[in-house]
Structure formats: structure tokens, C-alpha cells
Amino acid sequence: MEVVLRKYGNSTVAVLPPPVLRELGVTAGQSMTLETTSDGKIVLARKRKYALKDMIAQCDPKARPPADLDLWEAARPVGQEAW
């Protein structure tokens, strides 16, 4: 599929046809992520929404805390921190 780039104010936009928007399940105004590959391809994807319960479900409750956690907890304020 060929897409023509158009000038829109100080920006350049790529207009996506309605069938592509439907296939991606996106609408105008929705946030997307855009990445480029080393061979010049553009990867456009729906921005993922994170839910706290899903992120917590990925955690290992038996995992050991980071080795430097004690250093952080014992550190004294060095600036204008309020404790």
C-alpha cells in the first residue's frame, strides 16, 4: 500500500486509510508508538495500556530485594528532601 506524506503546519503526516485503522483497531487521536528499523522500516503499534494488577502478577513475590536496598534505606537526605 502506498501512503503519501502531507504537510500539516510545521509537521509532516502520513494519512492512514480507514481500512488500515479498522484492521489496527485504532481511531483518530489515539496514542501510538512508532519505531524505525535499521533497514528503514516503520513499525507503528497501538500504545499498550498497563494495569497495576497485571504488572504485579508478573512479579516474583519470593524474589530477593536488590543488594543495594539497605544503602538506600540508610542514606541521609542531602538536599531539601522532606522526611
The 8 nearest C-alpha neighbors of each residue, nearest first, counted from 0:
[[1, 2, 16, 19, 3, 15, 18, 14],
 [0, 2, 3, 15, 4, 13, 16, 14],
 [3, 1, 4, 0, 13, 14, 15, 16],
 [4, 2, 13, 5, 1, 14, 12, 15],
 [3, 5, 13, 12, 11, 2, 6, 14],
 [6, 4, 12, 11, 7, 3, 13, 14],
 [5, 7, 11, 10, 8, 12, 4, 9],
 [8, 6, 10, 11, 9, 5, 12, 4],
 [7, 9, 10, 6, 11, 12, 5, 4],
 [10, 8, 7, 11, 6, 12, 5, 4],
 [11, 9, 7, 8, 6, 12, 5, 4],
 [10, 12, 6, 5, 7, 4, 9, 13],
 [11, 13, 5, 4, 14, 6, 10, 7],
 [14, 12, 4, 3, 15, 5, 2, 11],
 [13, 15, 12, 16, 2, 3, 4, 5],
 [14, 16, 13, 19, 17, 20, 2, 18],
 [15, 17, 19, 18, 14, 20, 2, 21],
 [16, 18, 20, 19, 21, 15, 22, 26],
 [19, 17, 21, 20, 16, 22, 15, 23],
 [20, 18, 22, 21, 17, 16, 23, 15],
 [19, 21, 17, 23, 25, 18, 22, 24],
 [22, 20, 24, 18, 19, 23, 17, 25],
 [21, 23, 19, 20, 24, 18, 25, 17],
 [24, 22, 20, 21, 25, 19, 45, 44],
 [23, 25, 21, 22, 20, 26, 45, 19],
 [26, 24, 20, 23, 21, 29, 27, 45],
 [25, 27, 29, 28, 20, 24, 21, 23],
 [26, 28, 29, 25, 20, 30, 15, 17],
 [29, 27, 26, 30, 25, 31, 45, 20],
 [28, 30, 27, 26, 31, 25, 45, 46],
 [31, 29, 46, 28, 45, 32, 27, 25],
 [32, 30, 46, 45, 44, 29, 33, 43],
 [31, 33, 44, 46, 43, 45, 34, 30],
 [32, 34, 43, 42, 31, 44, 41, 35],
 [35, 33, 42, 41, 43, 32, 36, 40],
 [34, 36, 41, 40, 42, 39, 37, 33],
 [37, 35, 40, 38, 39, 41, 34, 42],
 [36, 38, 39, 35, 40, 41, 34, 42],
 [37, 39, 36, 40, 35, 41, 42, 34],
 [40, 38, 36, 37, 35, 41, 42, 34],
 [41, 39, 36, 35, 38, 42, 37, 34],
 [40, 42, 35, 34, 43, 36, 39, 33],
 [41, 43, 34, 33, 35, 40, 44, 36],
 [44, 42, 33, 32, 41, 34, 31, 45],
 [45, 43, 32, 31, 46, 42, 33, 23],
 [46, 44, 31, 47, 32, 30, 43, 25],
 [47, 45, 31, 32, 30, 44, 48, 29],
 [46, 48, 45, 49, 31, 44, 32, 30],
 [49, 47, 46, 50, 45, 51, 30, 53],
 [50, 48, 47, 51, 53, 54, 52, 46],
 [49, 51, 53, 52, 54, 48, 55, 47],
 [50, 52, 54, 53, 55, 49, 56, 48],
 [51, 53, 55, 54, 50, 56, 49, 57],
 [54, 52, 56, 50, 51, 55, 57, 49],
 [53, 55, 51, 56, 57, 52, 50, 58],
 [54, 56, 52, 58, 57, 53, 51, 59],
 [55, 57, 53, 54, 58, 52, 59, 51],
 [58, 56, 55, 54, 59, 53, 52, 60],
 [59, 57, 55, 56, 60, 54, 62, 61],
 [58, 60, 62, 61, 57, 56, 55, 63],
 [61, 59, 62, 58, 63, 55, 56, 57],
 [62, 60, 59, 63, 58, 64, 57, 65],
 [63, 61, 59, 60, 64, 58, 65, 66],
 [62, 64, 61, 65, 66, 60, 59, 68],
 [63, 65, 66, 62, 68, 67, 61, 69],
 [66, 64, 68, 67, 63, 69, 62, 70],
 [65, 67, 68, 64, 69, 63, 70, 71],
 [68, 66, 70, 69, 65, 71, 64, 72],
 [67, 69, 71, 70, 65, 66, 72, 64],
 [70, 68, 72, 71, 67, 73, 66, 74],
 [71, 69, 73, 67, 68, 72, 74, 66],
 [72, 70, 68, 74, 69, 73, 67, 75],
 [71, 73, 69, 70, 74, 68, 75, 67],
 [74, 72, 70, 71, 69, 75, 68, 76],
 [75, 73, 71, 72, 70, 76, 69, 77],
 [74, 76, 77, 73, 72, 71, 78, 80],
 [75, 77, 78, 80, 74, 79, 82, 81],
 [78, 76, 75, 79, 80, 74, 81, 82],
 [79, 77, 80, 76, 81, 75, 82, 74],
 [78, 80, 81, 77, 76, 82, 75, 74],
 [81, 79, 78, 76, 82, 77, 75, 74],
 [80, 82, 79, 76, 78, 77, 75, 74],
 [81, 80, 76, 79, 75, 78, 77, 74]]
